[in-house]
Amino acid sequence: MTTPDQSVRKRRRWRVAVAALAASGLVLASGLLWLTRSETGSAWLLARVPGLTLAGSRGSLAGGAFAAERIELRMGSRTLSVQRLAWRDADWSWRPHDGALRYWRPFVGCRLLRLDGGTPVVDVAGPLHL
């Protein structure tokens, strides 16, 4: 049999657990917003992508303009190089029922896209509309 004192303690533990869970969720959401919507957060996040090298990056990954003078992505023995990549008004949305991460309303510009340092795969002087 539980005493009234034990019942109060049990409720208090549940309240503390729920409050801690809510606080953890808030901290996680704030961190994700900082990573994707601020220039310093985006730079920090991109610096931790394995095999990715950026030069001259400016802006945030979501909610505004982003530009990078040069991007290289090493994937095993292959290297993808992009020069002068830029977009504005990025709006990402995750659709778990589709199993996809979608990118809406892009305005993308790319000057040169190469695979393994060879001849350009794409050489676009103007903007790309996706």
N, C-alpha and C positions, 0 to 999 in steps of 0.2 A: 504494500500500500504506500502511496506517495503522500508526503505531507505537503501542506500549502507552501512551505518554504522551498521544497524541491521543485514544485510546479512553477513557482516564480523564477527560479534559477534556469529551468529548462526553457521557458519562454524567452528569458533574457539572452540565453545562448543562441536561440534561433534568430532573434532580432539582430544580434551582433553578426551572425553569419550572413544574413541577408544584406545588411548594411555593408559588410566587407565585400561581398560579391558585386553589389551595385557600384561601390567605389572602384573596384578593379575594372569593371566594364567601362566606367567613365574615363579612367586613366588610359585604357587601351584605345577607346574611340578618339580621345584627344591626341594621343600619340600618332594614330593613323592620319588624322587630319593634318597634324603638323608635318608629317613625312611627305604627304602628297600635295599640300596646298601652300607650302612655304619654300622659298628658294634654298635655304640652308637645309631644310629637311629632305628635299628632293636630292640635293647634292650628296647628303649623307647616305641616303638610301641607294642611290646609283653607284656610289663608291664601294658598296658592299656586294654588288652583283658579280659573281665569279666570271672572269673572262671579259668583263666590260671595261673599256678604257674610254674616257671622255676628255675632250679638250675644249675649253672655252664655252662651258655650259652656263646658261642664264635662264632664270625663270623657274616655274614650278611644273610638276607633272600634270596637275589638274587645276582647273579653274583659272586660266589665264594663258599667257604666252610662254613658250619654251623654245629655246634655240641652243644648238651645240655646233661648234665649228667642225668638229670631227668626232666620230664615234666608231670604235672598233669592238667587235664582239668575236672572241675566239671560241670556237666550238670544236674541240678536238683538234684535228689537223686542218680545219677550215677556218678562215677569217672573213668576216663580213665588215666592210668599211663603208661608212656613210659620211659624206662631207656636206656641211651646211644644212643640217636638218633643222626644221623649225615648224612649229604649229601654234595655233592660237585657239582659245576657247575650247580646250579639251574638257570633255564631260564623260567620265567613265561610269559604267553601271554594271553591277554583277547580277547576273540572272541565273540563279542556281537551278531553276527548273529547266532551262535550256542548256545548262552546263557550260556557260560561256561568260567571258568578260567582254563587254561591248564598249566601243568607243564612238561617241556621238558627236555630230557637228564638227568634224575636223576640217581644218584648213592646213594642209601640210605642204611644205616646200622642201625640196631635196635637190642638191646640185649634182652629186655624183654617188653612185652606188656600185661598189666593186666586191667581187668575191675572190678571195685569195690573191689580192693585189694584181690581178690580171686586167684584162680589158673591162671597161665599164659595163655592167649589166644594164643599168639605167642611167642615162644622163639627161636630167630634166632641168631646164633653165627656169621654168615657171612653176606655179603652184600645182599641187595635186589635190584634187577634191575626192575624198573617199566616201 
